[in-house]
Amino acid sequence: MSSSESGRQFINQPRQVVGEALEGCARLRHPDGSGVRLSDPASGMRLVVRDDWARDQVALISGGGSGHEPAHAGFVGAGMLTAAVCGELFASPTVDAVLAAIREVTGEAGALLIVKNYTGDRLNFGLAAERARQEGFKVEMVIVADDVALPDNPQPRGLAGTLLVHKVTGALAARGAGLKEITAIARRVADSCSTLGVAFNVGRHPGKPREQRAPELGLGIHGEPGAMALELGSDSDTHGVHAVMDTVVTALVQGHSRKDVGGDLPASGHLLLINDLGGCSALERSLLLEEALTHPSLQALGIHAVVGPQPLMTSLDMHGFSLTLLPLDSLLEEALSASCAPVAWPGVQPVTPLAHFSPSQDAVRTASDEASDARRAQAKADCQERAARGVKSRAGLPGDPQVEQRLRAALEILLASEADLDRLDAISGDGDTGSTFASGARAVIEALEDCELACGDSGELMTTIGKQLAQGMGGSSGVLLSTLFTAAATRWKEQSDAHGQTPLGQRWHDALSHGVARMQHYGGASRGDRSLLDALLPALEALQESVQSEKQASVQPDQQGEKQEAAAESKQEIRAGRVDWAAMARAARQGADATAEMAKARAGRSAYVPSAHLVGNSDPGAEAVARVFEALADAAEEAAG
């Protein structure tokens, strides 16, 4: 693989790149089942010819120097070119090669040579045409000179407008038009289309360093100097595409207006071809399309159809683009839209007004949902009214002071731990775990202060917390925890009627376990992967153990009054939701501390960090979970005392 001062390229030997590239393309068949044949390499010529050609129609031959791919070989096929004659990089093919192509494909209907206006192409294709006529072939030639970069240039260059001539003449030939008619229409298209390009740099020849040039307007597809250098500044690698597009369109429209067709526009408007000169990303091409279609001057011309944006007539990997304008009439519209075999032709797309819609952010509402929303809205209004009067009670929505107390404790510990968790995350990640969890805590606190949390309705509480985390926490952690609470709320509501007699501790375990399972399903992490699950799952196991112990206590024989009373009290506590928070906190802490001994993470950014940076330092997510359960345990103990 070759390399240069500008980086590496996927080539073998520079002198072989054209032939090898053509062979690669020739191995694929078109969607209609047809393909192409290549001339024998021993001939010294590079001819690409349709393999389904029967010489019963006008043959269309084009070509020129290579380096402009997919032009011209990529447009050989039914509905476009019959043959392409390929020279070396940026070098015209020889007279003998062009003549050989004429002999190979020309029948009684004759042949049309479509030539870009470069001296070498004109001379070699022209002489080949003369020699072919001597041999009795009917041959015509059309020269495309669509470049409008230089107003006084007596020989404008042939650029991407050449492809429009290929497409129109290909459609005409496919339906059986004669050589005279095809030639006349080809000349009309060639004379009426206008092209202008701009580039930040020129293409890089295989195996050679890139020539350093200033951004230019109107440079040629062989890297010829442009009409003017662009002053785009040098303090950034990016430049405002809006300003660049305005410069190109202004000059293009001026040049287009100098042509005879410029003052008498057809009723059907114009076609715009947007050509990537070889180095633009797909994202850039889409942005160029938007900038072009919204430019006032092009809107005034009436852009009714677009070809591209795609690499069509390139200049190796030149980082630039060109725009081509073609006035349309019904004949040209039909010809340009006709089907063709070559996949390099992207087709013509009509322009349509931009349409927006407002995405729904709510699920489908039922009558029950509407009634619930009305109750919540009234409750929130009552809550806010009391708050305005200085009444501290926040029971506007279904309230539970103990739940609110514990929730506040968990949120406040996350805020207080922001700096600690960020420092811990900086060891194995990008140092933002603390700020991410704190952002989520602030979002929930804001909802609490705005009377939007139903602390007395666990299902609604988890639903709202899930929404707040999705919107306010950010990052993957926000989505994962939102998934946990959302799925847990769904399971809680499903159990509301069916498990009315189930201890609340069991319901909490079932709901949270379901939420964690869904979080694992989407997130892909498991216990032992050095994540928050290493603290969360042990805490849920402790919850289940406390639930099981209470179940056993509730069914013990009532042989002693004290045991019976203790069992009843334990059962009452479970039904009230008073689980063993201290045991859950201890389990979460042990799980979080254990992550410091895990030498390899299998989830999150820590998975890319060497073991030496992990051992001895707890996972920040697991540490956050442990601190939350410790805060919950402290709040429960304070309430009990």
N, C-alpha and C positions, 0 to 999 in steps of 0.2 A: 504494500500500500504506500503510495507516494505521499510525501509531506513537503511543505514549503514554509517560508517565514510566516505565512498567514494562517497556517494550520494544515490539517491533513485532508486528503481527498480520497474517495473510494475509486481508485484507478489502478491498473497494472502498469503498463507502459504508455506514456503520453501519445506515442505514435500509433498505438493500437486502439485507442479509446473509441474512435468513431466506428470502426468496423465491429468491435465487440458490442458496442451499444446497439447497433443496427441488428446484429444477430440476436441479441436478447429480445428486442421488440418483435422480430419476425417469428419467434417461437409461439406467440400468442395469436389466437384467432379472434375475429370480431364476433360480436353477439349474433350476427346473422349466419355464422358458420364459415364465412370467407376469411381469407388471410392474405399474406403477401409472399412474394418470392424475391430472393436476393441474387444479384449477379455473382458469378463465381469470383472469389477473392483473387484468383490467379489472373483475372482480366485486368486488374488494376483499377477497375471502376466500381462505384458503389451505387447501384441502381436498385430501387425498391419498386416492385410492380405488383398490381393486383393479381391474385392467382385465379380469379374467376372471370378474367377479362376475355371477351369473345370477339373483339374488334368490330362490333356491330354498331357502335356509337362513336361520337366524337371523343377522341382521347384528350385528356387534360394532363399536361406535363409541367411540373414546376421544379424548383430546387434552388441550389446555391450552396454557399459555404455551410458547414456544420457548425454546431454551437448554438443554434437557435431552437433547439428541440422544445416542443414536439414538431415544429415546422422543420422540414416539410414532409418528412417520411411518416410522421404520425397522422397525416391527413390523407394517406393513400387508402382508398377503399370505396365501395359503392356509394354514390352520392357526392363524392368529392374527387380527389385526384386519381388518375389512372396510374401515374408513375411519378416518382421523385428521383432527381439526380443529385447526389450528395457529394460535395467537395470536402477537402480537408477543413479544419477549423478556420472559419472566416475567409475561406479561399474558394473562388468559383470552381465548379467542375470543368473538366476539359471539353473541348468541342467534340472529341470522339465519344466521350461519355454521353453527352446530350444526344448526339446523332444515334448512338446505339439504343437509347431509350425510345427515340422516335421510331426506329425500325422495329423495335420489339412490340410496340402497342398500337401503331397506326394502321387503320384499315381504310376502306373506301370512304368513310365519313370524314377522314382527315384528323388533324391534331391541332390543339391550341397550346402554345407555350405561354405560361404566365410567369413573368420575370420581374424581379425587384430592380429598381433603377440604380444599379451600381455598375460601374464601367466594366468590370470583369464579367458580370452576368450578361450584360447587354451584348458584349462582344462574342462571348462563347456560345450563348444561346442563339444569337443572331446568325453567326456563321454556320452553326449546325442547321438552322432553318434553311439557309440558302443551299447548303449541300443536299439537304433532304428534298428540297424542291427539284434539284437537278436529277434526283433519283426517281422523281415522279410522285412524291408524297404531297398531299394537300396540307400545308402548314401555315398557320397564322401565329402572330406573336403579339401579346399585350404587355406593355410595360407599366408597372404600378409605381407611382411617385406621389405617395400620400403625405409625406413629411411637410409640415408647415412651419418648421422652426425658423427658417431664414426666408424672409419675404422676397428678397431679390435673387434667390438661388435659381439659376437657370436649369439645374438638374436636381430637383428634390429627390430625396432618397425614398426607396420603397421600404415600408415598415409593416406594421400589423394589418393595415388595410388590405394587404395581399391575401390574407386569409378569407376576407369577405368575398373577394373575387373567386377564390377556390370554391367557396360554398355555393354561391349563386350559379356559377357555370356548371358545377357538379350536378345541381338539381336540374338545370336545363338539359344537360347531356343525358341524364338518366331518363328523362321523359321523351327523348328522341329529337330534340331540337337540332337544327343544322349548324354547320361550322360558321356560316355567315351571321346568323342570328346570335349565336353564343358569343362570337367575337365582338359584335356591336354592343351587346349588353355588358360584357366584361369591360370594355373601354369606358362605358358610362359609369360603372361602379368605380373603376380605378380613378377616373377623373373627378368624381364627386365626393369621394371619402377623404377625410383629413385626419392626420395623426400627429400627436405631440407627446414626447416622453420626458421623464425627469428621473434622475438617479442620484443616490448618495455616493455610490462608487461604481467603478467599472467591473466587468466580469473578470474572473481569474482563470487564466489558461492552465490546463492540467500540468502539474509539476512545476509551475512557476509562481513566484510571489505576486501578490496583487499590486497593480500599479496604484499608487496613492494619488488621488485626484480630489479636487473640491467638488461638492455637489453641483450638478449642472442641469440646466434646462435645455432640452432639444438635442441631446447627444445621440449618436447613431448606435445601431445594434452591433457594430463592430468596435465600439468604444471610441468612435471619432469624437472630436471635441464638440461640445454643445454650443448653442447660440449664446449662452450667458452663464456665468457662475452664480450660484445662489448664496446669499448671505444668510446663513441659518444659525450662526453662533457656534461656538466650540466648547461651551461649558457643560454640555450634556450629550448623552448618546441618543437622546430622543428629540424630535423636532415636531412642532405643531403641524399636524397633517392638514388642518384647516387652512393655514397660510400657504402651504405648499400646493394644495389643490386649487386654491384661488389663483395662484400664479399660473398654473398649468392651464386651467380652464379659460382664464382671460386671454392668454396667448393663443390657445387653440381656437376659440370662437372668432378671434380677430383673423387668424389665418384662414379659417373656414369661410368667413364672409367674403374673402377675396376671390373665391372661386365663383364661377358662373352660377352655380346652384345656390349660392349663399343668399341671394336676394329674392329668390322665388321658392320658398320652402313648400314642400308638398303638404297636403292636408293631414296626412298620417304621421307627420313628425319625423323623428330621427331614431336611428338605432345607435346605441353606445356600446362600443367594445372596450372592456377594461382588461388590459394585458399586463400580467406580472412579468417583468423582465428577467426573472429567475431567482431573485433572492428574498422575496417577500413571504412572510408567514401567512397562514390561512387567516389568522386574526387580523393582520394588517390589510389583507385583501378585502375582508368584510367591511372594515372601517373605511377603506377607499371607496367602496361601493356606496356607503351611506353618505360620505362627503360629496361624491359626484352627483348623486341623485337629488341632493338637497341644495346644490349650488344654484343660485338664482338665474345665472346665465344659461345653464343647461335646462332648467325648468322652463325658461322662456322659449327655448328652441323646441321643446316638446319631446322629451325622451320617452318613447313608448315601448321600447324593447331594449334588452341588454344581453350581450354575450360576455360571459365571464362573471366575476373576475377570476381568471385562471392563467397559468403560464401557457402561452400560445405561440408567441414569437419572441423567444428569449434571447439573451446575450450572455450565455453561460450562467453564472450566478450573480449577475448584475442586480444590485439592490435598488430597484426602481420600478416604475410602471409607465405605461403609455395609455392614452385615451384616443379612441378613433370614433369619429362621427360619420354617419352615412345617412343621407336623406332617404326616406322610404316612400315607396308606392306599393300598390297591391301586388305587382309582379315580384318585386324584391322581397316583400314580406313573405309571400308564399314560398319563394325559392329558399330563403334563409331558414324558414321553419320546416322545410321538407326533411324527412328522416334521412340519415346517412349511417354508414357502417363504422367509420373511425371513432373510437371512444375518446380520442383527444379533443374532438369537437364537443364543447359543453352544451350546445344547444342554445336556442334563443328563448329568453324568458320575458314575458310581458311585465311591465311595471305597474304596480298596484298601489293605491294609497295606503299609508301606514295605518294599521288598525290596532288599538289597544283594548284591553279589557281589565276589569278590576277583579283580581283573584279573590275568591271567597276565603276568609280566614276562619270561618266557623263551620261546624258540622251541620248536616241537615237537621233542622229544628222540628220537634214534634210539639203537639199541644201541651204535653206534660213539661217539656223543656221551657216553653214560653211561660207557663204558669210559675215554674221554679224561678225563672229569670225575674218575673214580676215581683215575687216574694223577696228575692235577694236585693233587687233595686230598692224596694221599700225599706227593707231592713238596713241597708247601707245608708239611706237617707236619714233614718232614725238615729243610727250610730253617729253620723256626722253632726247631726243636730245636737246630740248630747255632748259630743266633744267640743262643739262651739260654745256650749253653756258651761264648760269646765267640768262636766261629769266624766270621771275616769272610766266608768264601766264601758266595755267595748262589746256588749252583748247584742249589738244590732243584728249581726248574723248569728246563726246558732253558735253559742259561745261556751267555752270551758276554760276558766281561769288557769287551771293547772296545765292544760295543753298550751295555752298562750305563753305561760311562764317558761315551760320547757323549750318551746320553739324559740323564744327570745334568747334563751341561754345558748342554744345551738348556734344561732345566727351571730350573736355577739362574740362567741369564741372564734368563729371564722374571721370576723373582722379583726380581732385582736391578734390572730395568728398570721396575718397577711405577710408580714416581713419575714417571719420564721420560715414559712412554707416556701416563699420565693427563694430564700437563701438555700434551702434544702433542694429545691428543684434546679437551681443553677448548677448543682453538681452533676446532675444526670439529664437535664433537659434544657429548656430555654428560659428558666427562671420566672415563670409566670403562674405557677399553680396557686400561690397565695392570692395574687391579684384576681385570678379567675374565680376562685371560690368566694372571695370577698365581693366581687361583682354580683355573683348569684345571691349572696346573703343580702346585699343592699336592695336588690330587686324584690326579694321576699319581704324585707322590712318595710319597704315603701308600700307594698300591697297591704301589709298589716296595719300600717298607719292610716291608710286610706279606707280602712274597714272593708277590705275585699277578701279577707280570709275567714272562712267559717270554721273556727277552731273547735266548734262542737259538732261538726259533721265531718268525720274523717275522710270519707270519699271525696267530698267537695274540697276539703283542705288539700288533699294530695293532688287533685286535678289542678287547682289554682297554683300550687307550688310548681307543678310540672310546667305550666304555661310560663310562669315568671322565670324559671331557670332557662327555658328555651329561648326566651326573648332577651334576658338580661345578663346571662352568665357568659355566653360566648364559648368558642372553642369546642373541641370534641367532648370535654367534660360536661359542659352545659347540656349538650344533646343527650349524652348517656344518662345523666342523672334525671333529666326531664323524662326520658324513656322509662326509667325506673318508677318514678312517681306516677306517670300517666298510666302505665300498665298496672301498677299496684292499685290505683284508684278504680280502674275497670274491674279488677278481681274483687275488690271490696264491695262495689255496688252489686256485682253478681251474687255475692254471698248475703246481701242484706236481708232478703226474705227467706232464703233457704236455710240460713244458719242463725236464725234469731236466738237460739238457745246456746250457740257455741261460745265458749269463753272468748273474750275480746283478745286475750293474748294469742290464742290460736288463730283468730281472724287476722291479727296483725302479722303473724308469722306467715300465714298462707299468702296474704296480699303482697308483703314485701318480698317473699321468696319468688313469687310470680314476676314481680317487677325486676328483680335481679336477673332472673332467667332470661327475660326479654332483653335486658341490657347486655347480657353476655351473648345472646343470639346475634344482635346487631354489631356489638363492639368486637366480638371475637376473642376476648380475654377470658382466662380461667384462673382458678385459685393456683397460686404458685408462680404466676406470671409477673410478680412484682408490680402490683397495681392496688387500687383502693379495695378491690375484692378481697385481698388478703386480710383486711381488717373487717370488712363488712360481712363476709360469710361466717367467720367465727362468732360475730355478734348475733347473727340470726340463729346459729346453732345453740348459743346460750339461751336465747329466747325460747327455742323449741324445748330445751331441757327444762326450763322453768315451767313451761306449759305442761309438760308430761308429768313433772313432779306434783303439780297442783292437781292434775287429773287423778293420780294415784292417791293423793291425800284425801280427795273428795269421795273415794269409794272404799276407804278403810272401814272395818267393822267398828261400830260405835260402842266399844266395850268400856271406854273411859270417857267421862264427860269432858275432860280437858282436850282429848284428842278430837272428839266430835266438834267442840267449839273451835279448835284451831283449824280443823278442816273447813268448817263453814266460813271462818274468817278468810282463809286462803282463797276459797272459791269466790267469795265476795270481792276480794281484791282483784282476782283475775277478770271477773266480769266487769269491774270498773276500769280495767285497763292498767292496773298497777302491777307491772311486771318487775322482774328483778333487774333493774337498770344497772345496778352495781356489777352483776355478773356479766352483763352484756359489755359494759365498759372494760372490764378486766380482759374479756376475750378479744375485744377489738384492739386493746393496747398490746396484748401478747402477739396478735397477728401483725400489727404494724411494726413492732420491734423486730419480729422475725424477718421482715423484708431486708433488714440491714445485713443479714447473713446470706442473702441470695446473690450469688455471683453473676447471674445472668438474667436479664429481663427478657420476656417474650412478648411484650406488648408496649405500645407507646414509644415515645422518643428514646426512653432508656434502653430499648432493644438495640440501639446503635452505639451505645456507650461501652467502652472497655470495662472489664470486671473490676479493675483497680479503682475506678471511680465510683463503683456501686457499693462494694463491701464496706461495712461500717456506717453506712448512711441509709436511713429508712426511706422508703418510697414516700414522696410528699403527699400523694393522694391517700395512701393508707394512713399516714400521720394525721391528715385532716379528718378522716373518718373516726379515728381513735379519739381525737380531741372533742369531736361532736358528741360521741357517746359518753365521754367523761363529763362533759357539761350537762348532758341529760341526767346522768346519775346524780351529780351534785344538786341539780334542781329538784329531783325527786326526793333526795334526802332532806333538803331544806324544807320542802313542803310537808314531809312526814314529821319533821321535828317541831 
